[in-house]
Structures are given as C-alpha cells and as structure tokens.
Amino acid sequence: MQLFAATEAKFRKVFDAYFEAVNRYCLRRIPAGEVNDVVAEVFTVAWRKVESIPDGNAALPWLYGVARHEVNNRRRSSRRYRALKDKLGGQADHPDPGPELVVLRNAELRQLMRALASLSPADQEILLLRTHEELDNSQIGIVIGCSPEAARKRLSRATARLRRAAGIPEPQTAVRGTRVIQEGGDQ
C-alpha cells in the first residue's frame, strides 16, 4: 500500500509541476482540438512508467520526449484519416435505405448467419478467411496448410454448402458447347 502511495505521490508531483508545460508544448505542434487527447496520452504513459520518470528538472525533458512521440502518432493518424477521406471523397453518396429495406436485409443476414453456424468449423473458417479477412486462395492455402488450388476447391464446396443451408439457389451458368441446328434437324 505504501508503494502505491509513493507512486501516486510521484505522479501527482510531476503532473502538477509539468501539466501546463506539456499542454503548451502540444498546442504549438498540433491543432487545439487534439491537444487534450494527446496530453492525456502523455500522462497515461507517465503513469504507466512512473518509475522511469527522472527526478527533479530532468522530468520535463522526459515528458517532452513522450509528448513528441504522441504528437507524431497523432500526426500520422491524422494523415491516414485525411488520405482515406480524400480517397472516399470521390465515392457517390448513397441515400439511407428505407426501414423496409433495413428489415429485409436484417432478416436475410440472420438467415445467412444461421446457415453459416450450421456448417462445419472448417467450412466456417474458410468462408470467413475469404469474406472477413479478404484473403485470396494462395493466402487461404497458407493459413489452412494446403495449395492455392485445394483452397479454391474447398472454398467452392463450402460456398455451395452455405448456399444450400441458406436456401439460396445456385447461380445460373452458361451452357457450353451449344450449336445451332438448321431447320429440318441434324443431318
């Protein structure tokens, strides 16, 4: 209990002494709307590493080092967010579906989830690797320990079993090898 009290006292002393300095440091580097979050992260790290904080005046440069790291993390995150937003900016806006469509989609999703749950764990795994993890056949083969061709076949069979379990008809395929028969029959 005394160890916790000492740790808390050290953290409180550092926080009280240097909060404003860390806050100003962050304000000079990132938008004001992000400062509170970054400062909170700095002091979260300080709490977790309170034993690593140097004593005396050396504590402030240590906190600045943590703040520098957190500011850089925030900048990287903001750049990724802006890049994604720019990338999606060209996407067409889709109106929200009406309540009837939402109810229909939810019912279809429940039916599909029940069908998926009825499959073997191996079938579930390969279907989830394709749909959730978005892996291709060679990547799925690596995960489950088979060739890409074997993964393709297993995925095809699992998909067919899922369709049957969900009551979804097989897609229609084109008929191969058809030929035109002239009037009067085949001669």
N, C-alpha and C positions, 0 to 999 in steps of 0.2 A: 504494500500500500504506500510505503514511503517512496519507493521507486517511482510509482505513478505520480505522486505529488511533486517530486523533484522534476520529472519530465514535464508535467503540466506547468510548473513554475518557470522552467527554462523557456518553454514555448511561449507562454504569456509575456515574458520579458522581451523576447525577440519580436513578437507580434506588436506589442505596444510601442517598442522603440522604432521599428522599421516599416510599419504598415504604410504610412504616408509616403515614405521614400520609394517603396516598391510600387505603390499606386502611381506616383508621378513618373517613375521610370516607364511603366506600361503606357501611360497616357501619351508620352512622347513618341511612342512607337506604333501603336495600333489605334483604330477608331474607338472613340469613347464608349460606344455601346458594347464593346467587347472587353473592356478593361476589368469590370467586376469579376467576370468569369475567369480571366487569366490570373488575376490577383488571388482569387480563391484557390486556383490550382497551385499557385506558388506556395501558399501557406498550407495546403494539403500535403504537398511534398515535404515542406518543412516539418510538419507534424509527424509524418511517417519516418523522417530521417533526423529527428530532433537531436539524437546523439551525435550526428555528423556535423551539426552546426558548430562552427568555431566560436570560441568565447570572445567577448569584447567587440572591438571595432571590426574584426575580421568577419563577423556575421553578415554585415551588409553586403560586401562583395560576394559572399557565398549566395545570399538571396538574389543578388543581381544575376548571378550565373544561372540559377534556377529560373528566374524570370526571363532571361534571354532564351533559354530552351523553350519555355512555354509560349513566349511570343512567336518564336519561329514555328512551333507546332501550329499555332493559330493561323499564321500567315499561310502555311502550306494547306491547311484545311480550307481556308477562305479561297485560295487559288483553285483548289479542286472543285469547290462548290460553284465558283463562277464559271469554270470551264464546263461543268455539267449543265449549268443553267444556260450557257450560251449554246451548247450542243442541243439541248432540248428546246431552245427558243424557236427554232425553225419548225418544230413539230406543230401540226394542226391542233387547235383546241377542239376537244370533243365535248359536246354537251353532256351534262349528267344524265344518266339513264332515268327513265321514269320509275315509279315504285313498282309497276307491274313487271318490268324487265328485271329489276333487282330481285324480286321474289322468285321469278322464274330461274334466274341464274343461281340463286342460293339453293333452290331445290335441286337443280342439276348438279351443283357442286356437292351437296350432301349425298346424292345418289352415286356420284363418282367416287367419293371418299369411302362409302360403304363397300363399293365394288373393289377398291384398292385394298381395303382392310381384309377382304375375303381371300386375297391372293396369298401365295406362299411368301415367306420373308425374302427369298431370292428374287422373286418377281418384283416385289415391292422395291427392293434395293436398286435393281437395275432401272426401273422406271423413274425412281427418284433421282438417281445419278444423272439421267438424261434431262429430266424436267426441272429439278430444283438446282442441281449443281451445273447444269448446262454443259455436260461433258460430251465429247464426240466418242465414236466407237473405239478408237485406239486408246483414249483416256479411260473409258469404262473398262476396257480389257486390262489395263494396268491395275486398276483398282480391284477388280474381281479375279485377276490372275488367269486371263485367257487371251487368245489372239483377238485382234480387231474384228475379224470375220465371225468368230464364235460369239463375240459380244453383240454384233449386229443381229445374228440369228436369235440369240437369247432375248434381245430387246424386241425383236419382231414377234416372237412367240408370247412374250409377256404382254405386249400391247394387244395381241389378239385375245388373250385370256381376259384382259381388262375390259375390252370391248364386249365380250360375251357376258361377263359378270355384270356389266352396267347396262346391258341391253342395247348397246349401240350397234347398228348394222355395219357390216364390213363395207369399206369404200368400194365403189364400182371400178373395175379395171377394164381397160380397152381389150377387145378381143384381138388376138394375134393371128396372123396367117389367113385372113379372110380374102376371098377373091370374088370377083364379080362373075356371076353365072349369066351367060347370054340367054336371051329369050329362047325358049324351046328346050332348055335343060342342058345338061352336061353331055357333050358328045365326044 
